[in-house]
Amino acid sequence: MTAPYPPPATPARSDRTTLWGTMGIVIGLLTCWPLGVVFGVLSMNEARKAGKQTTLGIVAIIASIVGLVFAVTMYYLATR
C-alpha cells in the first residue's frame, strides 16, 4: 500500500501586513514620522483582517515616535 499524496500547495498571497509594517519602521525612523504612523496603522488593520498579531504595526508606530523625538531633539539643539 502506498502513502496518500499530500494536498496541493496553496498559492502564496501577498502579505501586506509585513509590507506596511516594514515600510512604517523604515520611513518612520529615517524620513517622515507621520507617514510611518499611517503605515503602522495600515499594518495593524491588515493584521486584524488576516487574524495575525499586530506586533509589526505597533513597532512601526513606536519607531515613528522615536523618529519624532529624534527630529525634535535635533531641531532644539540646532536652534540653541
C-alpha positions as CSV (number, residue, x, y, z in Angstrom):
1,M,0.0,0.0,0.0
2,T,1.3,3.4,-0.9
3,A,1.1,6.6,1.2
4,P,-1.5,9.1,0.1
5,Y,-0.4,12.1,-1.8
6,P,0.0,15.4,0.1
7,P,-2.6,18.1,-0.5
8,P,-1.7,20.6,-3.2
9,A,0.1,23.7,-2.0
10,T,-2.0,26.8,-1.8
11,P,-0.7,29.8,-3.8
12,A,1.2,32.4,-1.8
13,R,-0.8,35.6,-1.1
14,S,0.8,39.0,-0.8
15,D,1.4,39.8,2.8
16,R,0.5,43.5,3.2
17,T,0.9,43.3,7.0
18,T,4.7,42.8,6.6
19,L,4.9,45.3,3.8
20,W,3.1,48.1,5.7
21,G,4.9,47.3,8.9
22,T,8.4,47.3,7.4
23,M,7.7,50.5,5.4
24,G,6.4,52.1,8.6
25,I,9.5,51.3,10.5
26,V,12.0,52.4,7.9
27,I,10.1,55.6,6.9
28,G,9.2,56.5,10.5
29,L,12.8,56.3,11.6
30,L,14.5,57.8,8.6
31,T,12.3,60.4,6.9
32,C,8.7,61.2,7.7
33,W,7.3,60.1,11.0
34,P,3.6,60.9,10.2
35,L,3.8,58.6,7.2
36,G,5.4,55.9,9.5
37,V,2.4,56.1,11.8
38,V,0.0,55.8,8.9
39,F,1.8,52.7,7.6
40,G,1.8,51.3,11.2
41,V,-1.9,51.7,11.4
42,L,-2.4,50.1,8.0
43,S,-0.3,47.2,9.1
44,M,-2.3,46.7,12.2
45,N,-5.6,46.8,10.3
46,E,-4.3,44.2,7.8
47,A,-3.1,42.0,10.6
48,R,-6.5,42.1,12.3
49,K,-8.2,41.2,9.0
50,A,-5.9,38.3,8.5
51,G,-6.1,37.1,12.1
52,K,-2.4,37.8,12.7
53,Q,-0.6,39.6,15.5
54,T,-0.3,43.3,15.3
55,T,3.3,43.5,16.6
56,L,4.9,44.8,13.4
57,G,2.4,47.7,13.2
58,I,3.0,48.6,16.9
59,V,6.8,48.5,16.3
60,A,6.3,50.8,13.3
61,I,4.3,53.3,15.4
62,I,6.9,53.2,18.2
63,A,9.7,53.7,15.6
64,S,7.9,56.7,14.2
65,I,7.6,58.2,17.7
66,V,11.3,57.6,18.2
67,G,11.9,59.4,14.8
68,L,9.8,62.3,16.0
69,V,11.6,62.6,19.3
70,F,15.0,62.5,17.5
71,A,13.9,65.2,15.0
72,V,12.6,67.5,17.7
73,T,15.7,67.0,19.7
74,M,18.0,67.8,16.8
75,Y,15.9,70.8,15.9
76,Y,16.1,72.0,19.5
77,L,19.9,71.5,19.6
78,A,20.4,73.2,16.3
79,T,18.5,76.3,17.3
80,R,20.2,76.8,20.7
